[in-house]
Amino acid sequence: MIKGNFIDNLPKVYGIYTGGFLAFIIIMSIAEQMGMTAKTIGICFVAFTVAIYAIIGYLSRTAQADAYYVAGRQVPTVFNGMATAADWMSGASFVAMAGGIYFKGYGYMALLVGWTGGYVLVASLLAPYLRKFGCYTVPDFIGTRYGGNLSRFMAVVVLTVASFTYVTAQINATGTIASVALDIPFQYAVYVGLISILLCSMLGGMRGVTWTQVAQYIVLIIAYLLPVFWISNKMGAGFFPHFMLADEVARIGELEQQYGFVKNAAADLKTVPKGLAGITKAHSAVNATPWAFISLALAMMMGTASLPHVMMRYFTTPSVKAARKSVGWSLFFIFLLYSSAPMLATLSKLSLIDPSLPTGIIGKSIAEVQSIDWYQNWNQANLMFVSDFNGNGTLELNEFFMGGKAVVLATPEIAGLPYVISGLVAAGGMAAAMSTADGLILAIANAISHDVYYKIIDPKAETAKRLVVARVLLVVIGFAGATIAALEIQGILGSVIWAFDFAMSGLFFPLVLGVWWKRANKEGAIAGMALGLISGAAYLVWVRTGGSGFLGITQLTFGIFGSAVSLVAMVVVSLMTQAPSAATQKMVDNVRVPAGKSVI
Amino acid sequence: MSKQEQHWEKTRGLLFMTLAIWFVFSIGIFLFGAEMNEVGGPFGYPLTYWFTCQGSLGIFVILIFWFANRQEKIDEEFGFSERGDD
């Protein structure tokens, strides 16, 4: 069926795959008509997609260091874009983003701007230069550019802190979805999720992760867009929601005015289950100060440019030129999902609060709402709650509570879409969380195996031995992440945002100045990484333990403080110590020119 | 000035231009978020709301492709581009 080189056949391979997946959705919807239960459909969707990823992971197995660490540097731009988009869009983006927009409105949308704007920094400041450098990992760049084992080791420390914070949230998300779809307890589901994740990456390393991530992107984007378009059409809101929801947005504004945002008494709020929230903020009005919005966006942008699991995806392109273009494609594929999230939030909110729609529940009697099927389902799943605080028997806006995840998970059911869509959404969420977890675990394991084990401990190690170490680390880190995830310390989104702040505190300026400031030296970089990370972490602890903070920097934007300390420390220490050697300066010159051999 | 210095100067110029546009749409306009939201934007959405949903995001996508093309031209001009791949 398929002749010649695998790379040349990629469009065909993934074309067949996409067709096969669509056919699977159709088969499932026919099965639903014929009476297959919702539970079986959910299991089929998750099991089928995970099995496909596992097969791709197995077929991508390799014994070569180049393939294991950087996928042989032959991933075409568009496919690398898809893989990066899957790598990037986590369980949080998929399951929680629309919910965040639904509840917090403008203040939350700083994340959309931040998580996309960061790619401009990636493309212009870093990715092409690090690709030219020819490194295997991000600490590899730091270690070679600045020299010395200490700088390399510090970079591994920052990378591990940031990525590990992030990965526990992703394993948590795979566990949540697996436990719902497969109907098993969460503490086992976490390990089911972990094993699925390891199946993709263990045998093929970066190569396996690349080709599974492309497959996961296709599943997650179909799973996100199909319901949004379907719901919009079913509600009669417009066949292309992105361009046609202005009336709906305005209508929500009207209803908000009409209902008003009534503040609930603290005693009443105590009766609401944990994790659920009511609608208390305007949908499309500006409800945050400029600095609150800008500081959050800025922290996310600089964090994006410092997260190693994203940066290392651009080490896999065939050329510097391709790395630049590939960043553009990545953002395009991310844009497809991000620009749909606000539309889903709008549709979801309007369908619930507009009394003139058949699905609207505000204004109905409490008893009537409590008898609706979908309300009962999601109330049982602990994602919806109503209570008659004022005792008038009618549901008011301030008496309706929902979990953030329900916007993505429950809206299809509320709108009356068949259950097959809910199964599809579960598969999409699983794909999003798995692909990000894979990228993160691989980033940590590769940094420790390549930079700590091979470069520092045993530089004479043979390839076979290096790859065994890399794989053992992958499993160990995965299990460590799963164990912590099972403890459920912080909500999915909180820890994701912290990861960005940790990464920018320690890595943003050492990376950027490594390319753009020749005078930056080893001592400066070490000071920048160490002081940046320590001061950022200290600020977080201070604010978490009741500190007041300053300049409006919160626990979500502590990276702004950390990176400012990092910049000052790096510049001052660099200037106080000796300039880098002529050889290092020449190396920087070489990095700045796309043509010619890579530096390492 | 050597060929390489000239190339780097142009590259830096392009970087500053790219970062200036990036700054406007990621930070600059949100200084006036409340005022801008009173104005109608594309497709009838309030303007600031539209920028956060689609506008800024889409502009970033276009900006990166534009940047990549300009940088390629600069590299070609100085004979520093890579041959025979993509």
Contacts between the chains, C-beta under 8 A, distances in Angstrom:
chain1	res1	chain2	res2	distance
A	76	B	86	8.0
A	77	B	86	7.3
A	106	B	33	7.2
A	106	B	48	7.4
A	106	B	49	7.4
A	106	B	52	6.8
A	109	B	52	3.9
A	109	B	53	7.3
A	110	B	30	7.9
A	110	B	52	7.8
A	112	B	52	6.0
A	112	B	53	7.4
A	112	B	57	6.5
A	113	B	26	5.8
A	113	B	30	7.6
A	113	B	51	7.9
A	113	B	52	6.0
A	113	B	56	5.1
A	113	B	57	7.2
A	114	B	26	7.6
A	116	B	56	7.2
A	116	B	57	4.6
A	116	B	60	5.1
A	116	B	61	7.9
A	117	B	22	6.4
A	117	B	25	7.5
A	117	B	26	3.9
A	117	B	56	6.8
A	117	B	60	5.6
A	119	B	60	6.3
A	119	B	64	6.3
A	120	B	18	6.7
A	120	B	19	7.7
A	120	B	22	4.4
A	120	B	26	7.6
A	120	B	60	5.4
A	120	B	63	5.8
A	120	B	64	6.1
A	120	B	67	7.7
A	121	B	22	7.4
A	123	B	64	4.7
A	123	B	67	6.1
A	123	B	68	6.8
A	124	B	14	8.0
A	124	B	15	5.4
A	124	B	18	4.8
A	124	B	19	6.7
A	124	B	22	7.9
A	124	B	64	8.0
A	124	B	67	5.8
A	125	B	15	7.4
A	128	B	71	7.6
A	242	B	43	8.0
A	242	B	54	6.7
A	243	B	43	4.9
A	244	B	43	7.1
A	245	B	45	7.7
A	246	B	43	5.5
A	246	B	44	3.1
A	246	B	45	5.2
A	247	B	44	7.4
A	249	B	45	6.1
A	249	B	46	7.4
A	249	B	49	7.0
A	250	B	44	7.8
A	284	B	37	7.6
A	284	B	45	7.4
A	284	B	46	5.4
A	284	B	49	4.3
A	285	B	37	6.7
A	285	B	46	7.9
A	286	B	33	4.5
A	286	B	34	4.4
A	286	B	37	4.9
A	286	B	48	5.7
A	288	B	33	7.9
A	290	B	30	5.9
A	290	B	31	4.9
A	290	B	32	7.7
A	290	B	33	6.1
A	293	B	30	5.1
A	293	B	33	6.4
A	294	B	27	5.3
A	294	B	30	5.4
A	294	B	31	7.2
A	297	B	26	6.0
A	297	B	27	7.0
A	297	B	30	7.2
A	298	B	26	7.7
A	298	B	27	6.7
A	301	B	26	6.4
A	318	B	85	4.8
A	318	B	86	6.9
A	319	B	82	4.9
A	319	B	85	4.7
A	319	B	86	6.7
A	320	B	82	6.3
A	321	B	68	7.7
A	321	B	72	6.0
A	321	B	75	7.7
A	321	B	81	6.8
A	321	B	82	6.1
A	321	B	85	7.7
A	321	B	86	6.6
A	322	B	85	7.2
A	322	B	86	5.8
A	324	B	64	7.8
A	324	B	67	7.4
A	324	B	68	4.0
A	324	B	71	6.3
A	324	B	72	7.7
A	325	B	65	7.3
A	325	B	68	5.1
A	327	B	64	5.6
A	327	B	68	7.6
A	328	B	61	6.5
A	328	B	64	4.0
A	328	B	65	4.4
A	328	B	68	5.9
A	331	B	60	6.1
A	331	B	61	5.0
A	331	B	64	5.9
A	332	B	61	5.1
A	335	B	57	5.3
A	335	B	58	6.5
A	335	B	61	5.4
A	338	B	57	5.9
A	339	B	53	6.3
A	339	B	54	5.0
A	339	B	57	5.9
A	339	B	58	7.4
A	342	B	52	7.6
A	342	B	53	4.2
A	343	B	53	7.6
A	589	B	4	6.5
A	592	B	4	7.7
A	592	B	7	7.8
A	592	B	8	5.7
A	592	B	11	7.1
A	593	B	4	6.6
A	593	B	7	7.0
A	593	B	80	4.9
A	594	B	75	5.3
A	594	B	80	5.7
A	594	B	81	6.0
A	594	B	82	5.5
A	595	B	75	7.4
A	595	B	79	7.5
A	595	B	80	4.7
A	595	B	81	6.1
A	595	B	82	5.4
A	595	B	83	7.8
